[in-house]
Amino acid sequence: MTDKQPIYILPENVQRMIGKDAQRNNILAAKIVAEIVKTTLGPKGMDKMLVDSLGDIIVTNDGVTILEEMEIEHPAAKMMVEIAKTQEDEVGDGTTTAVMLAGKLLENAEKLLDQKIHPTVITKGYRMASEKAQEILQNIATNISPDDEKLLRQIAMTAMTGKGAETVKEIFADIIVKAVKQIQENNKIDLTNIKIEKAKGNGIEHTELISGIVLDKERVSLDMPASVSNARIALLDIALEIKGPETEAKIQVTSPDQLQSFIEQEDRMLKTMVQKIKVSGANVIFCQKGIDDVAQYYLAKEGIYACRRVAKSDMEKLARATGGKIMSNFNEISPEQLGNSEIVEEVKHGDTAMTYVRGCKNPKAVTILIKGGTSHVIDEMERAIKDGLGDVAASLKDGKIVAGGGAVEIELSKELRKFSQSLGGREQLAIEQFASALEFIPTTLAENAGLDPIDILTELKARHDQGESLAGLNLFTNKIENNIEAGIVEPLRIKTQAINSASEVSMMILRIDDVIASGSKSKQNMPQMNEYD
């Protein structure tokens, strides 16, 4: 037979994109993701309103929040979201910068692909540029110590500008620096020891730092005191309840007296538990498990303040704040195991009640209580504060900072161009494109502020060529000046991390020349990449 039979290797619903098409499609998707977040960059950046399928609204300026909330389908675009997540986990800020950089690196690589330069050559050039950039960054960074409180406050303020927190950035910066310095132990900073609680009511300027812990819990009984001064706190990981037998058990009761003694026995056991707490000198208990109604009555009678079902993470923070030990046995309860605070009280915010543990001596866990008129405002303030906390912590961990406002990017770009001149081969072109991708940050900063990006870029380059390595764009004055002096400073780690992840992802996407997408049953007839066609 001479008829040739077609050969089916892949099932019908699999879509395949090969060679140039695959590359261009991936690059386009990455560019679109960068375009989405681009308008939020800098102090004059705009916000996005995201409405999910349930109609819940998020108004934010935060790159990673925008990308996580958008339901992104495209595989290459998902990789861009990963960069933002890594940046968020590592530093807590600079997510928009990292994504924009990756998008621009890929856009510039497309120009090289058009000149018939092989992707492997481009990735090699990008790798060399990325390594060189890290080296340059270490050289141009300025040292910072925990005593430079003014600089630390400026770092926090730079992180929060453009996040809707401008009016209160001094108050917030103060809170952030105090909180980070308070929980710092042996030069280690664990931001999980800073609890962020939110309460509706008052304006954002009433946000406060509490040297202790605020719990989203109320006292278990109204008969308990609403406030306890000179609190001696017992942290219990045991239920104040009578446990039923582990296995199925039958108990035969033959007379009402037996039943009565059974009930009385339970009562006595609960009373004994409460007595043990009372004898230890505790006047406040936080219990990780349940508290029986009868136990609640006895506790109230003794004037002990109690909260039940406190989360494990909150129990650990309470232990760090009050200096108490978490106890899992009633026989362990003793005065030495108790924590201390000046006051424990229940405070009502609208309908919700919260328990405040205030005035702890040298607490190693603290709470920032954010207040605001609407939940959308409070949520955005929380994101701003988290960015500030991340930046201050990153600066103290590395002990190095850099000038913001595009100063670092221009200096890097200048140095990388010099470096590319010293090389032969086509990699030189890739390094030049890497350098020009870095310029995308200052031009966008200018664009978002309504300034002419070309004028700004030319002036910035001229100033850096004259040796002003700290010259950057100060968008409060719309002038180019020494940004370390102007107080526009960022931790070095934002830049090292952003350049690392952006170059790694762009190199990975560049090496893909074949996309094989298995269509799920529901999307069988839907073009896989239609969103970006």
Secondary structure, DSSP 8 states (H G I E B T S, - for coil): ---------S-TTEEEEEHHHHHHHHHHHHHHHHHHHHTT-STT---EEEE-TT--EEEE--HHHHHHHS----HHHHHHHHHHHHHHHHTSS-HHHHHHHHHHHHHHHHHHHHTT--HHHHHHHHHHHHHHHHHHHHHH-EE--TT-HHHHHHHHHHHHTTTT-GGGHHHHHHHHHHHHHHH-BTTB--GGGEEEEEEEBS-GGG-EEESSEEES---S-TTS-SEEEEEEEEEE-S-BS----SS-------SHHHHHHHHHHHHHHHHHHHHHHHHHT-SEEEESS-B-HHHHHHHHHTT-EEE-S--HHHHHHHHHHH---EE--GGG--GGG-EEEEEEEEEEETTEEEEEEE--SS-SSEEEEEEESSHHHHHHHHHHHHHHHHHHHHHHHH-EEEETTTHHHHHHHHHHHHHHHT--STHHHHHHHHHHHHTHHHHHHHHHTTS-HHHHHHHHHHHHHTT-TTEEEETTTTEEEETTTTT-EEEHHHHHHHHHHHHHHHHHHHT--EEEEE--GGGTTS-TTGGG-
